[in-house]
Amino acid sequence: MPRQLPLEEALDQAGVELAGWEELAPDFMEAWEQAEQLILLGKTGRGKTTFATDVLDRRAEQRQASVCLFVTKKRDQTSLDLLERQWQHITEWPPSFRQRKAGKIILWPPYTKPSTYPAQVRPTFLHALDEIMEEGNWTLYLDEASYMVESLKLRTSMDEFFTQSRSNKITLMAGSQRPVWVSRSALSQHAWVCTFRIGDTDDARRAGEVIGDRLRFTPIIQALGPHQFLLVNTLTDEGYVSEVGT
């Protein structure tokens, strides 16, 4: 088993800088163009949803973008917190005119029970995906893309969405706890990857492959602290390590 490098050594070897988030965020928000896709990797509790909602807030406020968060969990504290920050909660699509005007929407159907929930909510999310694709110009975050693909049986629709969203000016951010869900259609389209620490060596290597350079980025991914993340522009290979809330 290869020796796990300390973070400083891993950063030096990869040519990646360490930066505070408040310093890095403005440059990232300016560089993250409309219709560019971002893949977000990290286990629950690492800060993945906190990062996602922070950049969605910034996108709505700085670019006046219409943003939507798809939630598939029974209870998600971060999403509950957003409802107190003027996000509009809807349980089915489409949102009303007033909700659209607010600009920040959570599509969060009520959770019933494991045996019925997937079949119950699949039409809701499918309808939303179809209309968002038709309208264009949305920024959409899928909080658990693998759930959409596997449990809701939307692989074909999701592959089509990844492939066609750019031409419809849809900015897509797709999150997952593990990198194994990332399909070829997603890999052919993404411009950014943000990953939190992944301890499992195989998963860390897969995350490095998703970014585009397993040898360069895997040591960093395994050396990250509890709320640190590696953010890489896959088009330029420029990368930074930062931390949620700093």
C-alpha positions in Angstrom: 0.0 0.0 0.0 1.5 3.4 -1.0 2.3 5.8 1.8 -0.3 8.5 2.4 1.2 11.9 2.0 0.6 14.8 4.4 -1.5 17.5 2.7 1.3 20.0 2.3 3.5 17.5 0.5 0.6 16.3 -1.7 -0.2 19.9 -2.7 3.4 20.7 -3.5 3.8 17.6 -5.7 0.5 18.3 -7.6 1.1 22.1 -7.9 -2.2 22.8 -6.1 -2.7 25.9 -3.9 -4.4 26.2 -0.5 -6.8 29.2 -0.3 -9.5 30.5 2.0 -13.0 30.0 0.6 -13.9 33.7 0.9 -10.8 34.6 -1.0 -11.4 31.8 -3.6 -15.2 32.0 -4.0 -15.4 35.3 -6.0 -12.9 34.0 -8.6 -14.7 30.6 -8.8 -18.1 32.2 -9.2 -16.8 34.4 -12.1 -15.1 31.5 -13.8 -18.0 29.0 -13.4 -19.8 29.9 -16.7 -23.5 29.3 -17.5 -24.1 25.7 -18.7 -20.8 24.3 -17.2 -21.4 21.2 -15.2 -19.9 20.5 -11.8 -19.5 17.1 -10.2 -19.5 17.2 -6.4 -18.2 14.2 -4.4 -18.3 13.5 -0.6 -19.8 11.5 2.1 -22.6 12.8 4.4 -21.2 15.2 7.0 -18.1 16.3 5.0 -19.7 19.5 3.9 -20.8 18.7 0.4 -24.4 20.1 0.8 -23.1 23.1 2.6 -20.7 23.9 -0.2 -23.5 23.3 -2.8 -26.0 25.6 -1.1 -23.4 28.3 -0.6 -22.5 28.4 -4.3 -26.2 28.3 -5.2 -26.9 31.2 -3.0 -24.0 33.1 -4.6 -25.2 32.2 -8.1 -28.7 33.5 -7.4 -27.5 36.7 -5.8 -24.5 37.5 -8.0 -25.9 36.4 -11.4 -29.6 36.6 -10.7 -29.8 33.0 -11.8 -32.9 30.8 -11.2 -31.6 27.9 -9.0 -33.3 24.7 -8.0 -32.2 22.0 -5.5 -33.7 18.5 -5.9 -33.9 16.8 -2.5 -34.6 13.0 -2.2 -33.9 12.5 1.5 -36.4 12.0 4.3 -34.9 14.7 6.4 -32.0 17.0 5.5 -31.0 19.6 8.0 -29.2 21.8 5.5 -32.3 21.9 3.3 -34.4 22.8 6.3 -32.0 25.6 7.1 -32.4 26.9 3.5 -36.2 27.3 4.0 -35.3 29.9 6.7 -33.1 31.8 4.1 -36.0 32.6 1.7 -35.8 29.5 -0.4 -39.2 28.4 -1.7 -40.2 24.8 -0.9 -42.4 23.0 -3.5 -43.5 19.4 -3.5 -44.3 19.2 -7.2 -43.4 21.0 -10.4 -44.0 23.7 -11.7 -43.4 26.5 -9.1 -45.8 29.4 -9.0 -44.9 32.8 -10.5 -44.2 34.1 -7.0 -41.9 31.2 -6.3 -40.1 31.6 -9.6 -39.6 35.3 -8.9 -37.9 34.5 -5.6 -35.3 32.7 -7.7 -34.3 29.9 -5.2 -36.4 26.8 -5.1 -36.2 23.4 -3.3 -38.1 20.6 -5.0 -38.7 18.3 -2.0 -41.6 15.8 -2.3 -42.9 14.4 1.0 -41.2 11.2 2.0 -43.6 8.3 2.6 -41.8 4.9 3.1 -39.0 3.1 1.5 -41.3 0.6 -0.4 -43.4 3.3 -2.1 -41.3 6.5 -2.2 -39.3 5.8 -5.5 -42.4 5.0 -7.5 -44.3 7.8 -5.9 -41.7 10.6 -6.6 -40.2 9.4 -9.9 -42.9 11.2 -12.0 -42.4 14.4 -10.1 -38.7 14.6 -10.7 -39.0 13.4 -14.3 -41.6 16.1 -15.0 -39.3 18.7 -13.5 -36.3 17.6 -15.5 -38.4 17.7 -18.7 -39.7 21.2 -18.1 -36.3 22.6 -16.9 -34.8 21.2 -20.1 -37.5 22.8 -22.1 -37.2 26.2 -20.4 -33.4 26.3 -20.2 -31.3 28.8 -18.3 -31.7 27.1 -14.9 -29.0 26.2 -12.4 -29.9 22.8 -11.0 -28.4 20.8 -8.1 -29.1 17.1 -7.7 -28.2 16.3 -4.1 -27.7 12.6 -4.8 -27.4 11.9 -8.5 -26.8 8.2 -7.9 -30.2 7.9 -6.2 -31.8 9.5 -9.3 -30.0 7.1 -11.5 -30.4 3.8 -9.6 -33.3 4.0 -7.2 -35.6 6.2 -9.3 -34.6 4.4 -12.5 -33.8 7.6 -14.4 -30.5 6.6 -16.0 -31.6 7.1 -19.6 -33.2 10.5 -18.7 -30.2 11.6 -16.7 -27.8 10.6 -19.5 -29.8 12.7 -21.9 -29.9 15.5 -19.4 -26.1 15.5 -19.0 -25.6 15.4 -22.7 -28.1 18.1 -23.7 -28.2 20.5 -20.8 -25.2 22.6 -22.1 -27.0 23.4 -25.3 -30.0 24.6 -23.3 -27.9 26.8 -21.1 -28.6 24.7 -18.0 -25.9 24.7 -15.3 -25.9 21.3 -13.7 -24.3 20.4 -10.3 -24.5 16.7 -9.5 -23.6 15.4 -6.1 -22.8 11.9 -4.9 -21.3 10.1 -1.9 -19.2 7.9 -4.1 -17.6 8.5 -7.5 -18.7 5.2 -9.0 -22.0 6.6 -10.2 -20.3 9.0 -12.6 -21.4 7.9 -16.1 -19.6 8.4 -19.4 -22.1 11.0 -20.4 -21.3 13.0 -17.2 -17.6 12.6 -17.8 -17.8 13.9 -21.3 -19.5 17.1 -20.2 -18.2 18.2 -16.8 -16.0 21.3 -16.5 -15.5 21.3 -12.7 -15.1 18.7 -9.9 -15.2 19.4 -6.2 -14.4 16.5 -3.9 -14.1 16.2 -0.2 -11.9 13.6 1.6 -12.4 10.0 0.4 -10.6 7.5 2.6 -11.2 4.4 0.5 -8.2 4.0 -1.9 -10.2 2.7 -4.8 -12.9 5.4 -4.5 -10.2 8.1 -4.1 -8.5 6.8 -7.3 -11.8 6.8 -9.1 -12.3 10.4 -8.0 -8.9 11.3 -9.3 -9.9 9.7 -12.7 -13.1 11.8 -12.7 -11.0 14.9 -12.3 -8.7 13.7 -15.1 -5.4 12.7 -13.4 -5.5 9.9 -10.9 -1.8 10.0 -10.0 -1.8 13.8 -9.4 -5.0 14.2 -7.4 -5.5 11.0 -5.4 -2.9 11.8 -2.7 -4.6 15.2 -2.1 -8.1 13.6 -1.9 -6.9 11.2 0.8 -5.0 13.9 2.7 -7.9 16.4 3.0 -9.2 17.4 6.4 -12.8 16.9 7.7 -14.3 19.9 5.8 -11.7 20.6 3.3 -12.3 20.1 -0.4 -10.3 20.0 -3.7 -11.8 22.1 -6.5 -10.5 21.6 -10.0 -11.3 23.1 -13.4 -11.0 20.1 -15.6 -10.6 22.3 -18.7 -7.5 24.1 -17.4 -6.3 21.5 -14.8 -6.1 24.4 -12.3 -6.9 23.2 -8.8 -7.3 24.6 -5.3 -7.9 23.2 -1.8 -10.1 25.2 0.5 -12.5 24.6 3.4 -16.2 25.1 3.9 -17.0 28.2 5.9 -13.5 29.8 5.6 
